[in-house]
Amino acid sequence: MPDSAPRIVFRADGNSTMGLGHVVRCLALAAMLQPDFTCVFAIRAPEPQVQAQLEAVCQELWSIPAFPDHQQEAAWLSTQLRPADILVLDGYHFGPGYDHAFWVRQQPVVWLDDLATDYLWADMVINHAGGIGPEAYANKTVPGAELCLGPAYALLRAPFQHAARLPITQPDTSRLFLNLGGADPDNHTLALLTQLRQRFPTKAMDVVTGAAYPHQTALQQHTQDMSAVTLHHNLTADQLADILGRCGLLVCPPSGIAYECCAVGGLLFLHAIADNQRQLLSYLTANNLARPYTDLLEADEAQLPTLAREAVQRQRQVFDGAAAPRFRQVFGALHTAAQLTVRRAQPADAEQYFTWANDADVRRNAIHPEPIDWSTHLGWFSRRLTDADSFLYIFERANEPVGQVRVEFTGFEGTIDYSVDAAFRGLGMGVAVLRRALRQLRHDKPGSWAVLGQVKTGNLPSCRVFQRLGFAQLAATELHHETYEVFRLEVASAAVS
């Protein structure tokens, strides 16, 4: 890991009571982002087994002190973060305004979300649940937030990504896999094992329990005379993937383990053990990637091999094992934006704006392509600086000008103009400056507003910038005998919650 690698700080909790789902998917993301990023994990009171898992993946572990409320925790964590650190949040227990405390201080924030209910103060939202689209986050994210949605962004650990890229083979339906999550405090494992032994007394069964499973002794006592049942506890990802690869029948909850089962492939049956698993259960069963657990108890054994082969073929169409490069790309772009400083333009910036405005590429794509003379520019620039409805932002990296974004409002709606210095083109700076400008505009102009981008047809890089930042594409328009693509983003007023 290079010393200069940018840093990501993961904030999640997990233990034998609340389960390990949030921790496991954060670790999966951390592994995918290395070696491009240094990964730090911040957690409250980690149990020894959990701490070992964290230290196996992350370069640093922070134990969060016990604070009386989340506002104090956020204040403490803010003192540990560097300005360009990316903070990844995952959990349901953070108090109101926790994420906003970081967002207002310009800290890059990413949410791992699976609810799509609360307003998220974040630059990026990752929800790998199937069947969810951008409309689920309408007016629930800050302007320009990147939405990484669906199984294309599956939070899979490395062995499962590898398994998804292997050739398809016939699953062995004489062997059954059972796992009910990393903790399973209510011991669904033992209840389902009892049912499955009654239904399939001759099948070999691999029963896997997690590091935080509190009933291991009772399970061992219950199965000590069952020669066909093999118990596995606190497995590594490689060990778990190997066992899944040997089993053709798979039973688990509709949680992160279900995606891992789909990546390896097999006839998957789902047993929900928490309310927040219902949406994933619906998606996987509706798309024939899995079946309800009760179907297994009623299944015709003779049909299982055929059903398993068909299931694997469908699973491979959805889980391609290529999420890691996608994540490295979007996090790299977010870090690029985080390296920029932003400030309002000043009279001394007139010459820099003049140079940018007369750049050959800028003029070619402008509504008025003719070169601008100095006196005209100076008059225009002076008026914009004193106009309360104009927002002129300059972006710099290491004190070097990178580009500008200008937003001019007429009532509710503003029009965007942006440009990137020729020395920084081709580096993703268009997305970076616009993302940071929208974030700053949310600070500088509270309330509801909309912004409009007009891009000359054929200027595909600029079109992709607006699409990437969640702008809706409207019907094209004619301006001065040229066709322009129109993009619009509407921002609703958001309370801190």
C-alpha positions in Angstrom: 0.0 0.0 0.0 1.7 3.2 -1.1 2.1 5.9 1.6 0.4 8.4 -0.7 -2.7 6.4 -1.2 -5.9 8.4 -0.3 -7.7 7.3 2.8 -11.2 5.9 3.3 -12.7 5.7 6.8 -15.5 3.2 7.3 -17.9 3.8 10.2 -20.1 0.9 11.1 -20.9 -1.4 14.1 -21.4 -5.1 14.5 -21.5 -7.6 17.2 -23.2 -10.8 18.4 -26.4 -8.9 19.3 -26.9 -6.7 16.3 -25.3 -8.9 13.7 -22.4 -8.4 11.4 -24.0 -7.5 8.1 -22.9 -3.8 8.0 -19.3 -4.8 9.0 -19.1 -7.5 6.4 -20.2 -5.4 3.5 -17.9 -2.5 4.5 -15.0 -5.0 4.6 -16.0 -6.2 1.1 -15.9 -2.7 -0.2 -12.6 -2.0 1.5 -11.0 -5.0 -0.1 -12.3 -3.9 -3.6 -10.9 -0.4 -3.2 -7.4 -1.6 -2.3 -4.6 -0.9 -3.2 -5.8 2.4 -4.6 -6.9 3.5 -1.1 -5.8 3.1 2.5 -8.7 1.8 4.5 -9.5 2.6 8.2 -12.3 1.1 10.2 -14.0 3.0 13.0 -16.2 0.9 15.3 -17.6 0.9 18.9 -16.3 -1.8 21.3 -15.3 -4.4 18.7 -15.4 -8.0 20.0 -12.2 -10.0 19.6 -13.4 -12.0 16.6 -14.7 -9.0 14.9 -11.5 -7.0 15.5 -9.5 -9.8 13.9 -11.7 -9.6 10.8 -11.2 -5.8 10.6 -7.4 -6.0 11.0 -7.2 -8.6 8.3 -8.5 -6.2 5.7 -8.0 -2.6 7.0 -4.7 -0.9 7.6 -5.9 0.9 10.7 -8.6 0.3 13.4 -10.2 3.1 15.4 -12.1 2.1 18.5 -14.9 4.7 19.0 -15.1 5.9 22.6 -18.5 5.6 24.4 -20.3 8.9 23.9 -23.7 9.8 25.4 -25.0 10.8 22.0 -24.1 10.7 18.3 -23.6 14.4 18.0 -20.6 14.1 20.4 -19.4 11.1 18.5 -19.6 13.0 15.2 -17.6 15.9 16.7 -14.9 13.5 17.9 -14.7 11.6 14.6 -14.4 15.0 12.8 -11.2 15.7 14.7 -9.7 12.4 13.4 -10.5 12.9 9.8 -8.3 14.7 7.2 -10.0 17.1 4.8 -9.8 14.7 1.8 -10.7 11.5 3.7 -13.8 9.8 2.3 -16.1 8.8 5.2 -18.3 5.7 4.5 -21.3 5.3 6.8 -23.3 2.1 7.2 -25.9 1.5 9.9 -29.4 2.3 11.1 -28.5 3.5 14.6 -26.9 6.9 13.8 -28.8 9.7 15.3 -30.5 12.6 13.4 -28.0 15.0 11.8 -25.0 12.7 12.1 -24.2 12.7 8.4 -25.0 16.4 8.1 -22.3 17.2 10.7 -19.7 15.9 8.3 -21.3 17.2 5.1 -21.4 20.9 6.3 -17.6 20.8 6.9 -17.1 19.7 3.3 -16.1 16.1 4.3 -16.7 13.6 1.4 -19.5 11.3 2.7 -20.7 8.0 1.2 -23.7 6.0 2.5 -24.2 2.3 2.2 -27.9 2.2 2.3 -30.7 -0.3 1.9 -33.7 1.6 3.0 -34.2 4.6 0.8 -36.3 6.3 3.4 -34.3 9.2 5.0 -32.6 12.2 3.5 -28.9 11.3 3.0 -26.3 14.1 3.3 -23.8 12.3 1.1 -21.9 12.7 -2.1 -22.5 9.1 -3.0 -25.1 6.5 -2.1 -24.5 2.8 -2.7 -27.5 0.5 -2.6 -26.8 -2.8 -4.2 -30.4 -4.1 -3.8 -31.9 -5.2 -7.0 -35.0 -3.5 -8.5 -34.2 -0.1 -7.1 -33.7 2.9 -9.3 -32.9 6.6 -9.0 -36.5 7.5 -8.4 -36.3 5.9 -5.0 -33.8 8.7 -4.0 -35.7 11.6 -5.6 -35.4 14.6 -3.2 -33.6 12.3 -0.6 -30.0 13.2 -1.6 -27.9 16.3 -1.9 -27.6 17.8 -5.5 -25.2 15.9 -7.7 -24.9 12.9 -5.4 -23.7 9.8 -7.3 -26.1 6.9 -7.1 -24.5 3.4 -7.4 -27.5 1.2 -7.5 -28.2 -2.5 -8.1 -26.2 -5.7 -8.4 -23.7 -4.1 -10.7 -22.4 -2.6 -7.4 -22.7 -5.8 -5.4 -20.7 -5.6 -2.2 -19.0 -9.0 -2.8 -15.7 -10.2 -1.2 -12.9 -11.1 -3.6 -13.4 -14.9 -3.6 -17.1 -14.4 -4.6 -16.2 -12.0 -7.4 -13.7 -14.6 -8.7 -16.3 -17.3 -8.5 -18.8 -15.3 -10.5 -16.3 -15.2 -13.4 -15.7 -19.0 -13.5 -17.3 -21.3 -16.1 -20.7 -22.7 -15.1 -20.8 -26.3 -13.8 -23.6 -28.6 -12.8 -24.4 -27.9 -9.1 -24.3 -30.9 -6.7 -27.8 -31.1 -5.3 -26.9 -34.0 -3.0 -25.2 -31.5 -0.8 -26.9 -28.6 1.1 -25.5 -25.4 2.6 -27.1 -23.7 5.5 -26.2 -20.3 7.0 -28.5 -17.8 8.8 -26.1 -14.8 9.0 -23.1 -13.8 11.1 -24.8 -13.6 14.5 -28.2 -15.3 14.4 -29.1 -14.5 18.0 -32.5 -16.2 17.8 -30.9 -19.4 16.6 -32.8 -19.9 13.3 -29.8 -22.1 12.3 -30.9 -24.9 14.7 -34.6 -24.6 13.9 -34.0 -24.9 10.1 -31.4 -27.6 10.5 -34.0 -29.7 12.4 -36.6 -29.2 9.6 -34.1 -30.0 6.8 -32.9 -33.1 8.5 -36.4 -34.4 8.7 -37.1 -33.5 5.0 -33.7 -34.7 3.6 -32.3 -37.3 6.0 -29.7 -38.6 3.5 -28.3 -35.3 2.2 -24.9 -34.1 3.3 -25.2 -30.7 5.0 -22.6 -28.0 5.6 -23.8 -25.7 8.4 -21.9 -22.4 8.6 -22.1 -20.1 11.6 -20.4 -16.7 12.0 -18.0 -15.2 14.4 -20.7 -13.6 16.5 -23.0 -16.7 16.7 -23.8 -17.2 20.4 -25.2 -20.8 20.2 -22.2 -22.7 18.9 -22.0 -25.1 21.9 -25.7 -26.0 21.7 -25.4 -26.6 18.0 -22.4 -28.9 18.5 -24.3 -30.9 21.1 -27.3 -31.2 18.9 -25.4 -32.5 15.8 -22.7 -34.6 17.5 -24.4 -37.9 16.3 -25.3 -36.6 12.8 -22.5 -37.9 10.6 -24.0 -36.2 7.5 -23.8 -32.8 9.1 -20.6 -30.8 9.1 -20.3 -27.7 11.2 -18.1 -24.7 10.1 -17.5 -21.7 12.3 -16.0 -18.3 11.7 -14.8 -19.0 8.1 -12.7 -16.9 5.9 -14.2 -15.7 2.7 -12.1 -18.2 0.8 -13.3 -21.1 3.0 -16.9 -20.0 2.6 -16.6 -19.7 -1.2 -15.1 -23.2 -1.4 -17.9 -24.7 0.6 -20.6 -22.9 -1.4 -18.9 -24.2 -4.6 -19.4 -27.8 -3.4 -23.1 -27.4 -2.5 -25.9 -27.3 -5.0 -28.7 -26.4 -2.6 -28.2 -23.2 -0.6 -30.3 -21.8 2.3 -29.6 -18.4 3.8 -31.3 -15.1 4.6 -32.0 -12.4 1.9 -29.0 -10.4 3.0 -25.3 -10.1 1.9 -24.8 -13.8 2.1 -27.5 -14.3 -0.6 -25.5 -12.2 -3.1 -22.5 -14.4 -2.3 -24.5 -17.5 -2.9 -25.7 -16.1 -6.3 -22.2 -15.2 -7.3 -21.0 -18.8 -6.7 -24.2 -20.2 -8.1 -26.7 -22.8 -6.9 -30.4 -23.4 -6.2 -31.0 -20.7 -3.5 -33.7 -20.7 -0.9 -34.3 -17.7 1.3 -35.5 -17.4 4.9 -36.0 -13.8 6.1 -35.0 -13.2 9.7 -35.3 -9.3 9.7 -37.9 -6.8 8.4 -35.2 -5.0 6.3 -34.7 -8.2 4.3 -38.1 -8.1 2.7 -37.2 -6.0 -0.3 -34.2 -8.2 -1.3 -36.3 -11.3 -0.8 -38.9 -9.8 -3.2 -36.3 -8.9 -5.8 -34.4 -12.2 -5.8 -37.6 -14.3 -5.9 -39.4 -12.1 -8.5 -36.4 -12.4 -10.8 -36.1 -16.2 -10.3 -32.6 -15.8 -8.8 -33.9 -17.5 -5.6 -37.0 -19.2 -4.1 -38.7 -18.9 -0.7 -37.3 -21.4 1.8 -40.7 -23.1 2.1 -40.4 -24.2 -1.6 -37.5 -26.4 -0.6 -39.5 -28.3 2.0 -42.1 -29.0 -0.7 -39.7 -29.7 -3.6 -39.7 -32.7 -5.8 -36.2 -34.1 -5.4 -36.0 -35.4 -8.9 -36.4 -31.8 -10.3 -33.7 -30.3 -8.1 -30.7 -30.8 -10.5 -32.6 -29.2 -13.4 -33.8 -26.3 -11.3 -30.3 -25.8 -10.0 -28.7 -25.6 -13.4 -31.3 -23.1 -14.6 -30.8 -21.0 -11.5 -27.1 -20.7 -12.0 -27.5 -19.5 -15.6 -29.9 -16.7 -14.4 -27.6 -15.7 -11.6 -24.6 -15.3 -13.9 -26.5 -12.9 -16.0 -26.9 -10.5 -13.0 -23.7 -11.1 -11.0 -20.7 -10.6 -13.3 -17.9 -10.2 -10.7 -16.9 -6.8 -12.1 -18.0 -4.5 -9.3 -14.5 -3.8 -8.0 -13.3 -1.7 -11.0 -16.6 0.1 -10.9 -16.1 1.1 -7.3 -12.5 2.1 -7.8 -13.6 4.4 -10.6 -16.4 6.2 -8.7 -14.3 6.5 -5.5 -11.4 7.8 -7.5 -13.7 10.5 -9.0 -14.9 11.4 -5.5 -11.4 11.7 -4.2 -10.5 13.9 -7.2 -13.4 16.3 -6.2 -12.3 16.2 -2.6 -8.8 17.4 -3.5 -10.3 20.6 -4.9 -10.7 23.8 -2.9 -13.6 26.1 -3.9 -14.1 29.8 -3.4 -16.3 32.6 -4.9 -14.7 34.6 -7.7 -13.1 38.0 -6.9 -12.2 41.0 -9.1 -8.6 39.8 -9.3 -9.9 36.7 -11.1 -11.0 38.6 -14.2 -8.0 37.7 -16.3 -8.2 34.0 -15.4 -11.8 34.0 -16.4 -10.9 35.8 -19.6 -8.4 33.2 -20.5 -10.8 30.4 -19.8 -13.6 32.0 -21.7 -11.5 32.4 -24.9 -10.1 28.9 -24.9 -10.6 27.4 -28.3 -12.6 24.4 -27.1 -14.8 26.5 -24.8 -15.7 28.9 -27.7 -16.4 26.1 -30.0 -19.0 24.7 -27.7 -20.4 28.0 -26.5 -23.8 29.4 -27.5 -22.0 32.5 -28.9 -18.7 31.0 -30.3 -17.1 34.4 -31.3 -14.0 35.4 -29.3 -14.7 37.8 -26.5 -12.8 41.1 -26.2 -11.3 42.3 -22.9 -13.5 45.3 -22.4 -16.7 43.3 -23.0 -15.5 40.6 -20.7 -14.5 43.0 -17.9 -17.9 44.7 -17.9 -19.7 41.4 -17.9 -17.5 40.0 -15.1 -18.0 43.1 -12.9 -21.7 42.9 -13.2 -21.8 39.2 -12.3 -19.7 39.7 -9.2 -22.3 42.2 -7.8 -25.3 40.2 -8.9 -26.9 38.4 -6.0 -28.4 35.8 -8.3 -25.1 34.9 -9.8 -22.7 32.4 -8.2 -19.2 32.2 -9.7 -17.0 29.5 -8.2 -13.3 29.0 -8.9 -11.7 25.6 -8.2 -8.1 25.0 -7.4 -5.8 22.0 -6.6 -2.6 22.8 -4.7 -3.2 26.5 -5.4 -3.4 25.9 -9.1 -6.6 27.0 -11.0 -8.5 23.9 -12.3 -11.7 25.3 -13.6 -14.9 27.4 -12.9 -18.6 26.9 -12.5 -21.1 29.8 -12.9 -24.7 29.5 -12.0 -27.0 32.4 -12.9 -30.5 32.4 -11.4 -33.7 33.9 -12.8 -36.3 33.2 -10.1 -36.4 29.5 -9.1 -34.2 28.2 -12.0 -30.5 28.8 -12.6 -28.4 28.1 -15.7 -25.0 26.4 -15.4 -21.9 27.2 -17.3 -18.6 25.4 -16.5 -15.2 24.9 -18.0 -12.0 23.0 -17.1 -8.5 24.4 -17.7 -6.9 22.7 -20.7 -4.1 21.3 -18.4 -6.7 19.3 -16.4 -8.9 17.9 -19.2 -9.3 14.2 -19.5 -8.9 13.6 -15.8 -12.5 13.6 -14.7 -12.5 17.2 -13.6 -15.7 18.1 -15.2 -17.6 15.8 -12.8 -15.4 17.0 -9.9 -16.0 20.7 -10.3 -19.7 20.4 -11.0 -20.2 18.0 -8.0 -18.3 20.4 -5.7 -20.2 23.4 -7.2 -23.6 21.8 -6.5 -22.5 21.0 -2.9 -21.4 24.6 -2.4 -24.5 26.0 -3.9 -26.6 24.0 -1.5 -24.7 25.9 1.3 -24.9 29.3 -0.3 -28.5 29.1 -1.5 -30.7 27.3 1.0 -34.1 26.3 0.0 -35.5 24.8 -3.2 -34.2 25.6 -6.6 -33.4 24.0 -10.0 -30.4 24.2 -12.3 -30.3 23.8 -16.1 -27.4 22.7 -18.2 -27.3 23.2 -22.0 -24.8 21.2 -24.0 -24.2 21.5 -27.7 -25.3 18.3 -29.4 -22.2 16.2 -30.1 -20.4 17.4 -27.0 -20.7 13.9 -25.5 -18.2 14.4 -22.6 -20.3 17.2 -21.2 -23.5 15.3 -21.7 -22.0 12.4 -19.7 -21.0 14.8 -16.9 -24.6 15.9 -16.4 -25.9 12.4 -16.6 -23.4 11.1 -14.1 -24.6 13.7 -11.6 -28.2 12.7 -11.8 -29.5 15.5 -14.1 -32.7 14.5 -16.1 -32.3 14.9 -19.8 -35.1 17.0 -21.4 -36.1 17.6 -25.0 -33.4 19.2 -27.1 -33.7 22.9 -27.9 -32.6 25.2 -30.7 -30.4 28.2 -29.8 -28.9 30.5 -32.5 -29.5 27.8 -35.2 -27.7 25.1 -33.2 -29.2 22.1 -31.3 -28.5 21.8 -27.6 -29.2 18.9 -25.2 -30.9 20.1 -22.1 -30.3 18.7 -18.6 -32.2 19.7 -15.4 -31.8 19.0 -11.7 -34.4 20.1 -9.2 -33.4 20.4 -5.6 -35.9 20.5 -2.8 -35.4 22.1 0.6 -34.1 19.5 3.1 -34.4 19.5 6.9 -31.6 18.0 8.9 -32.7 14.5 9.9 
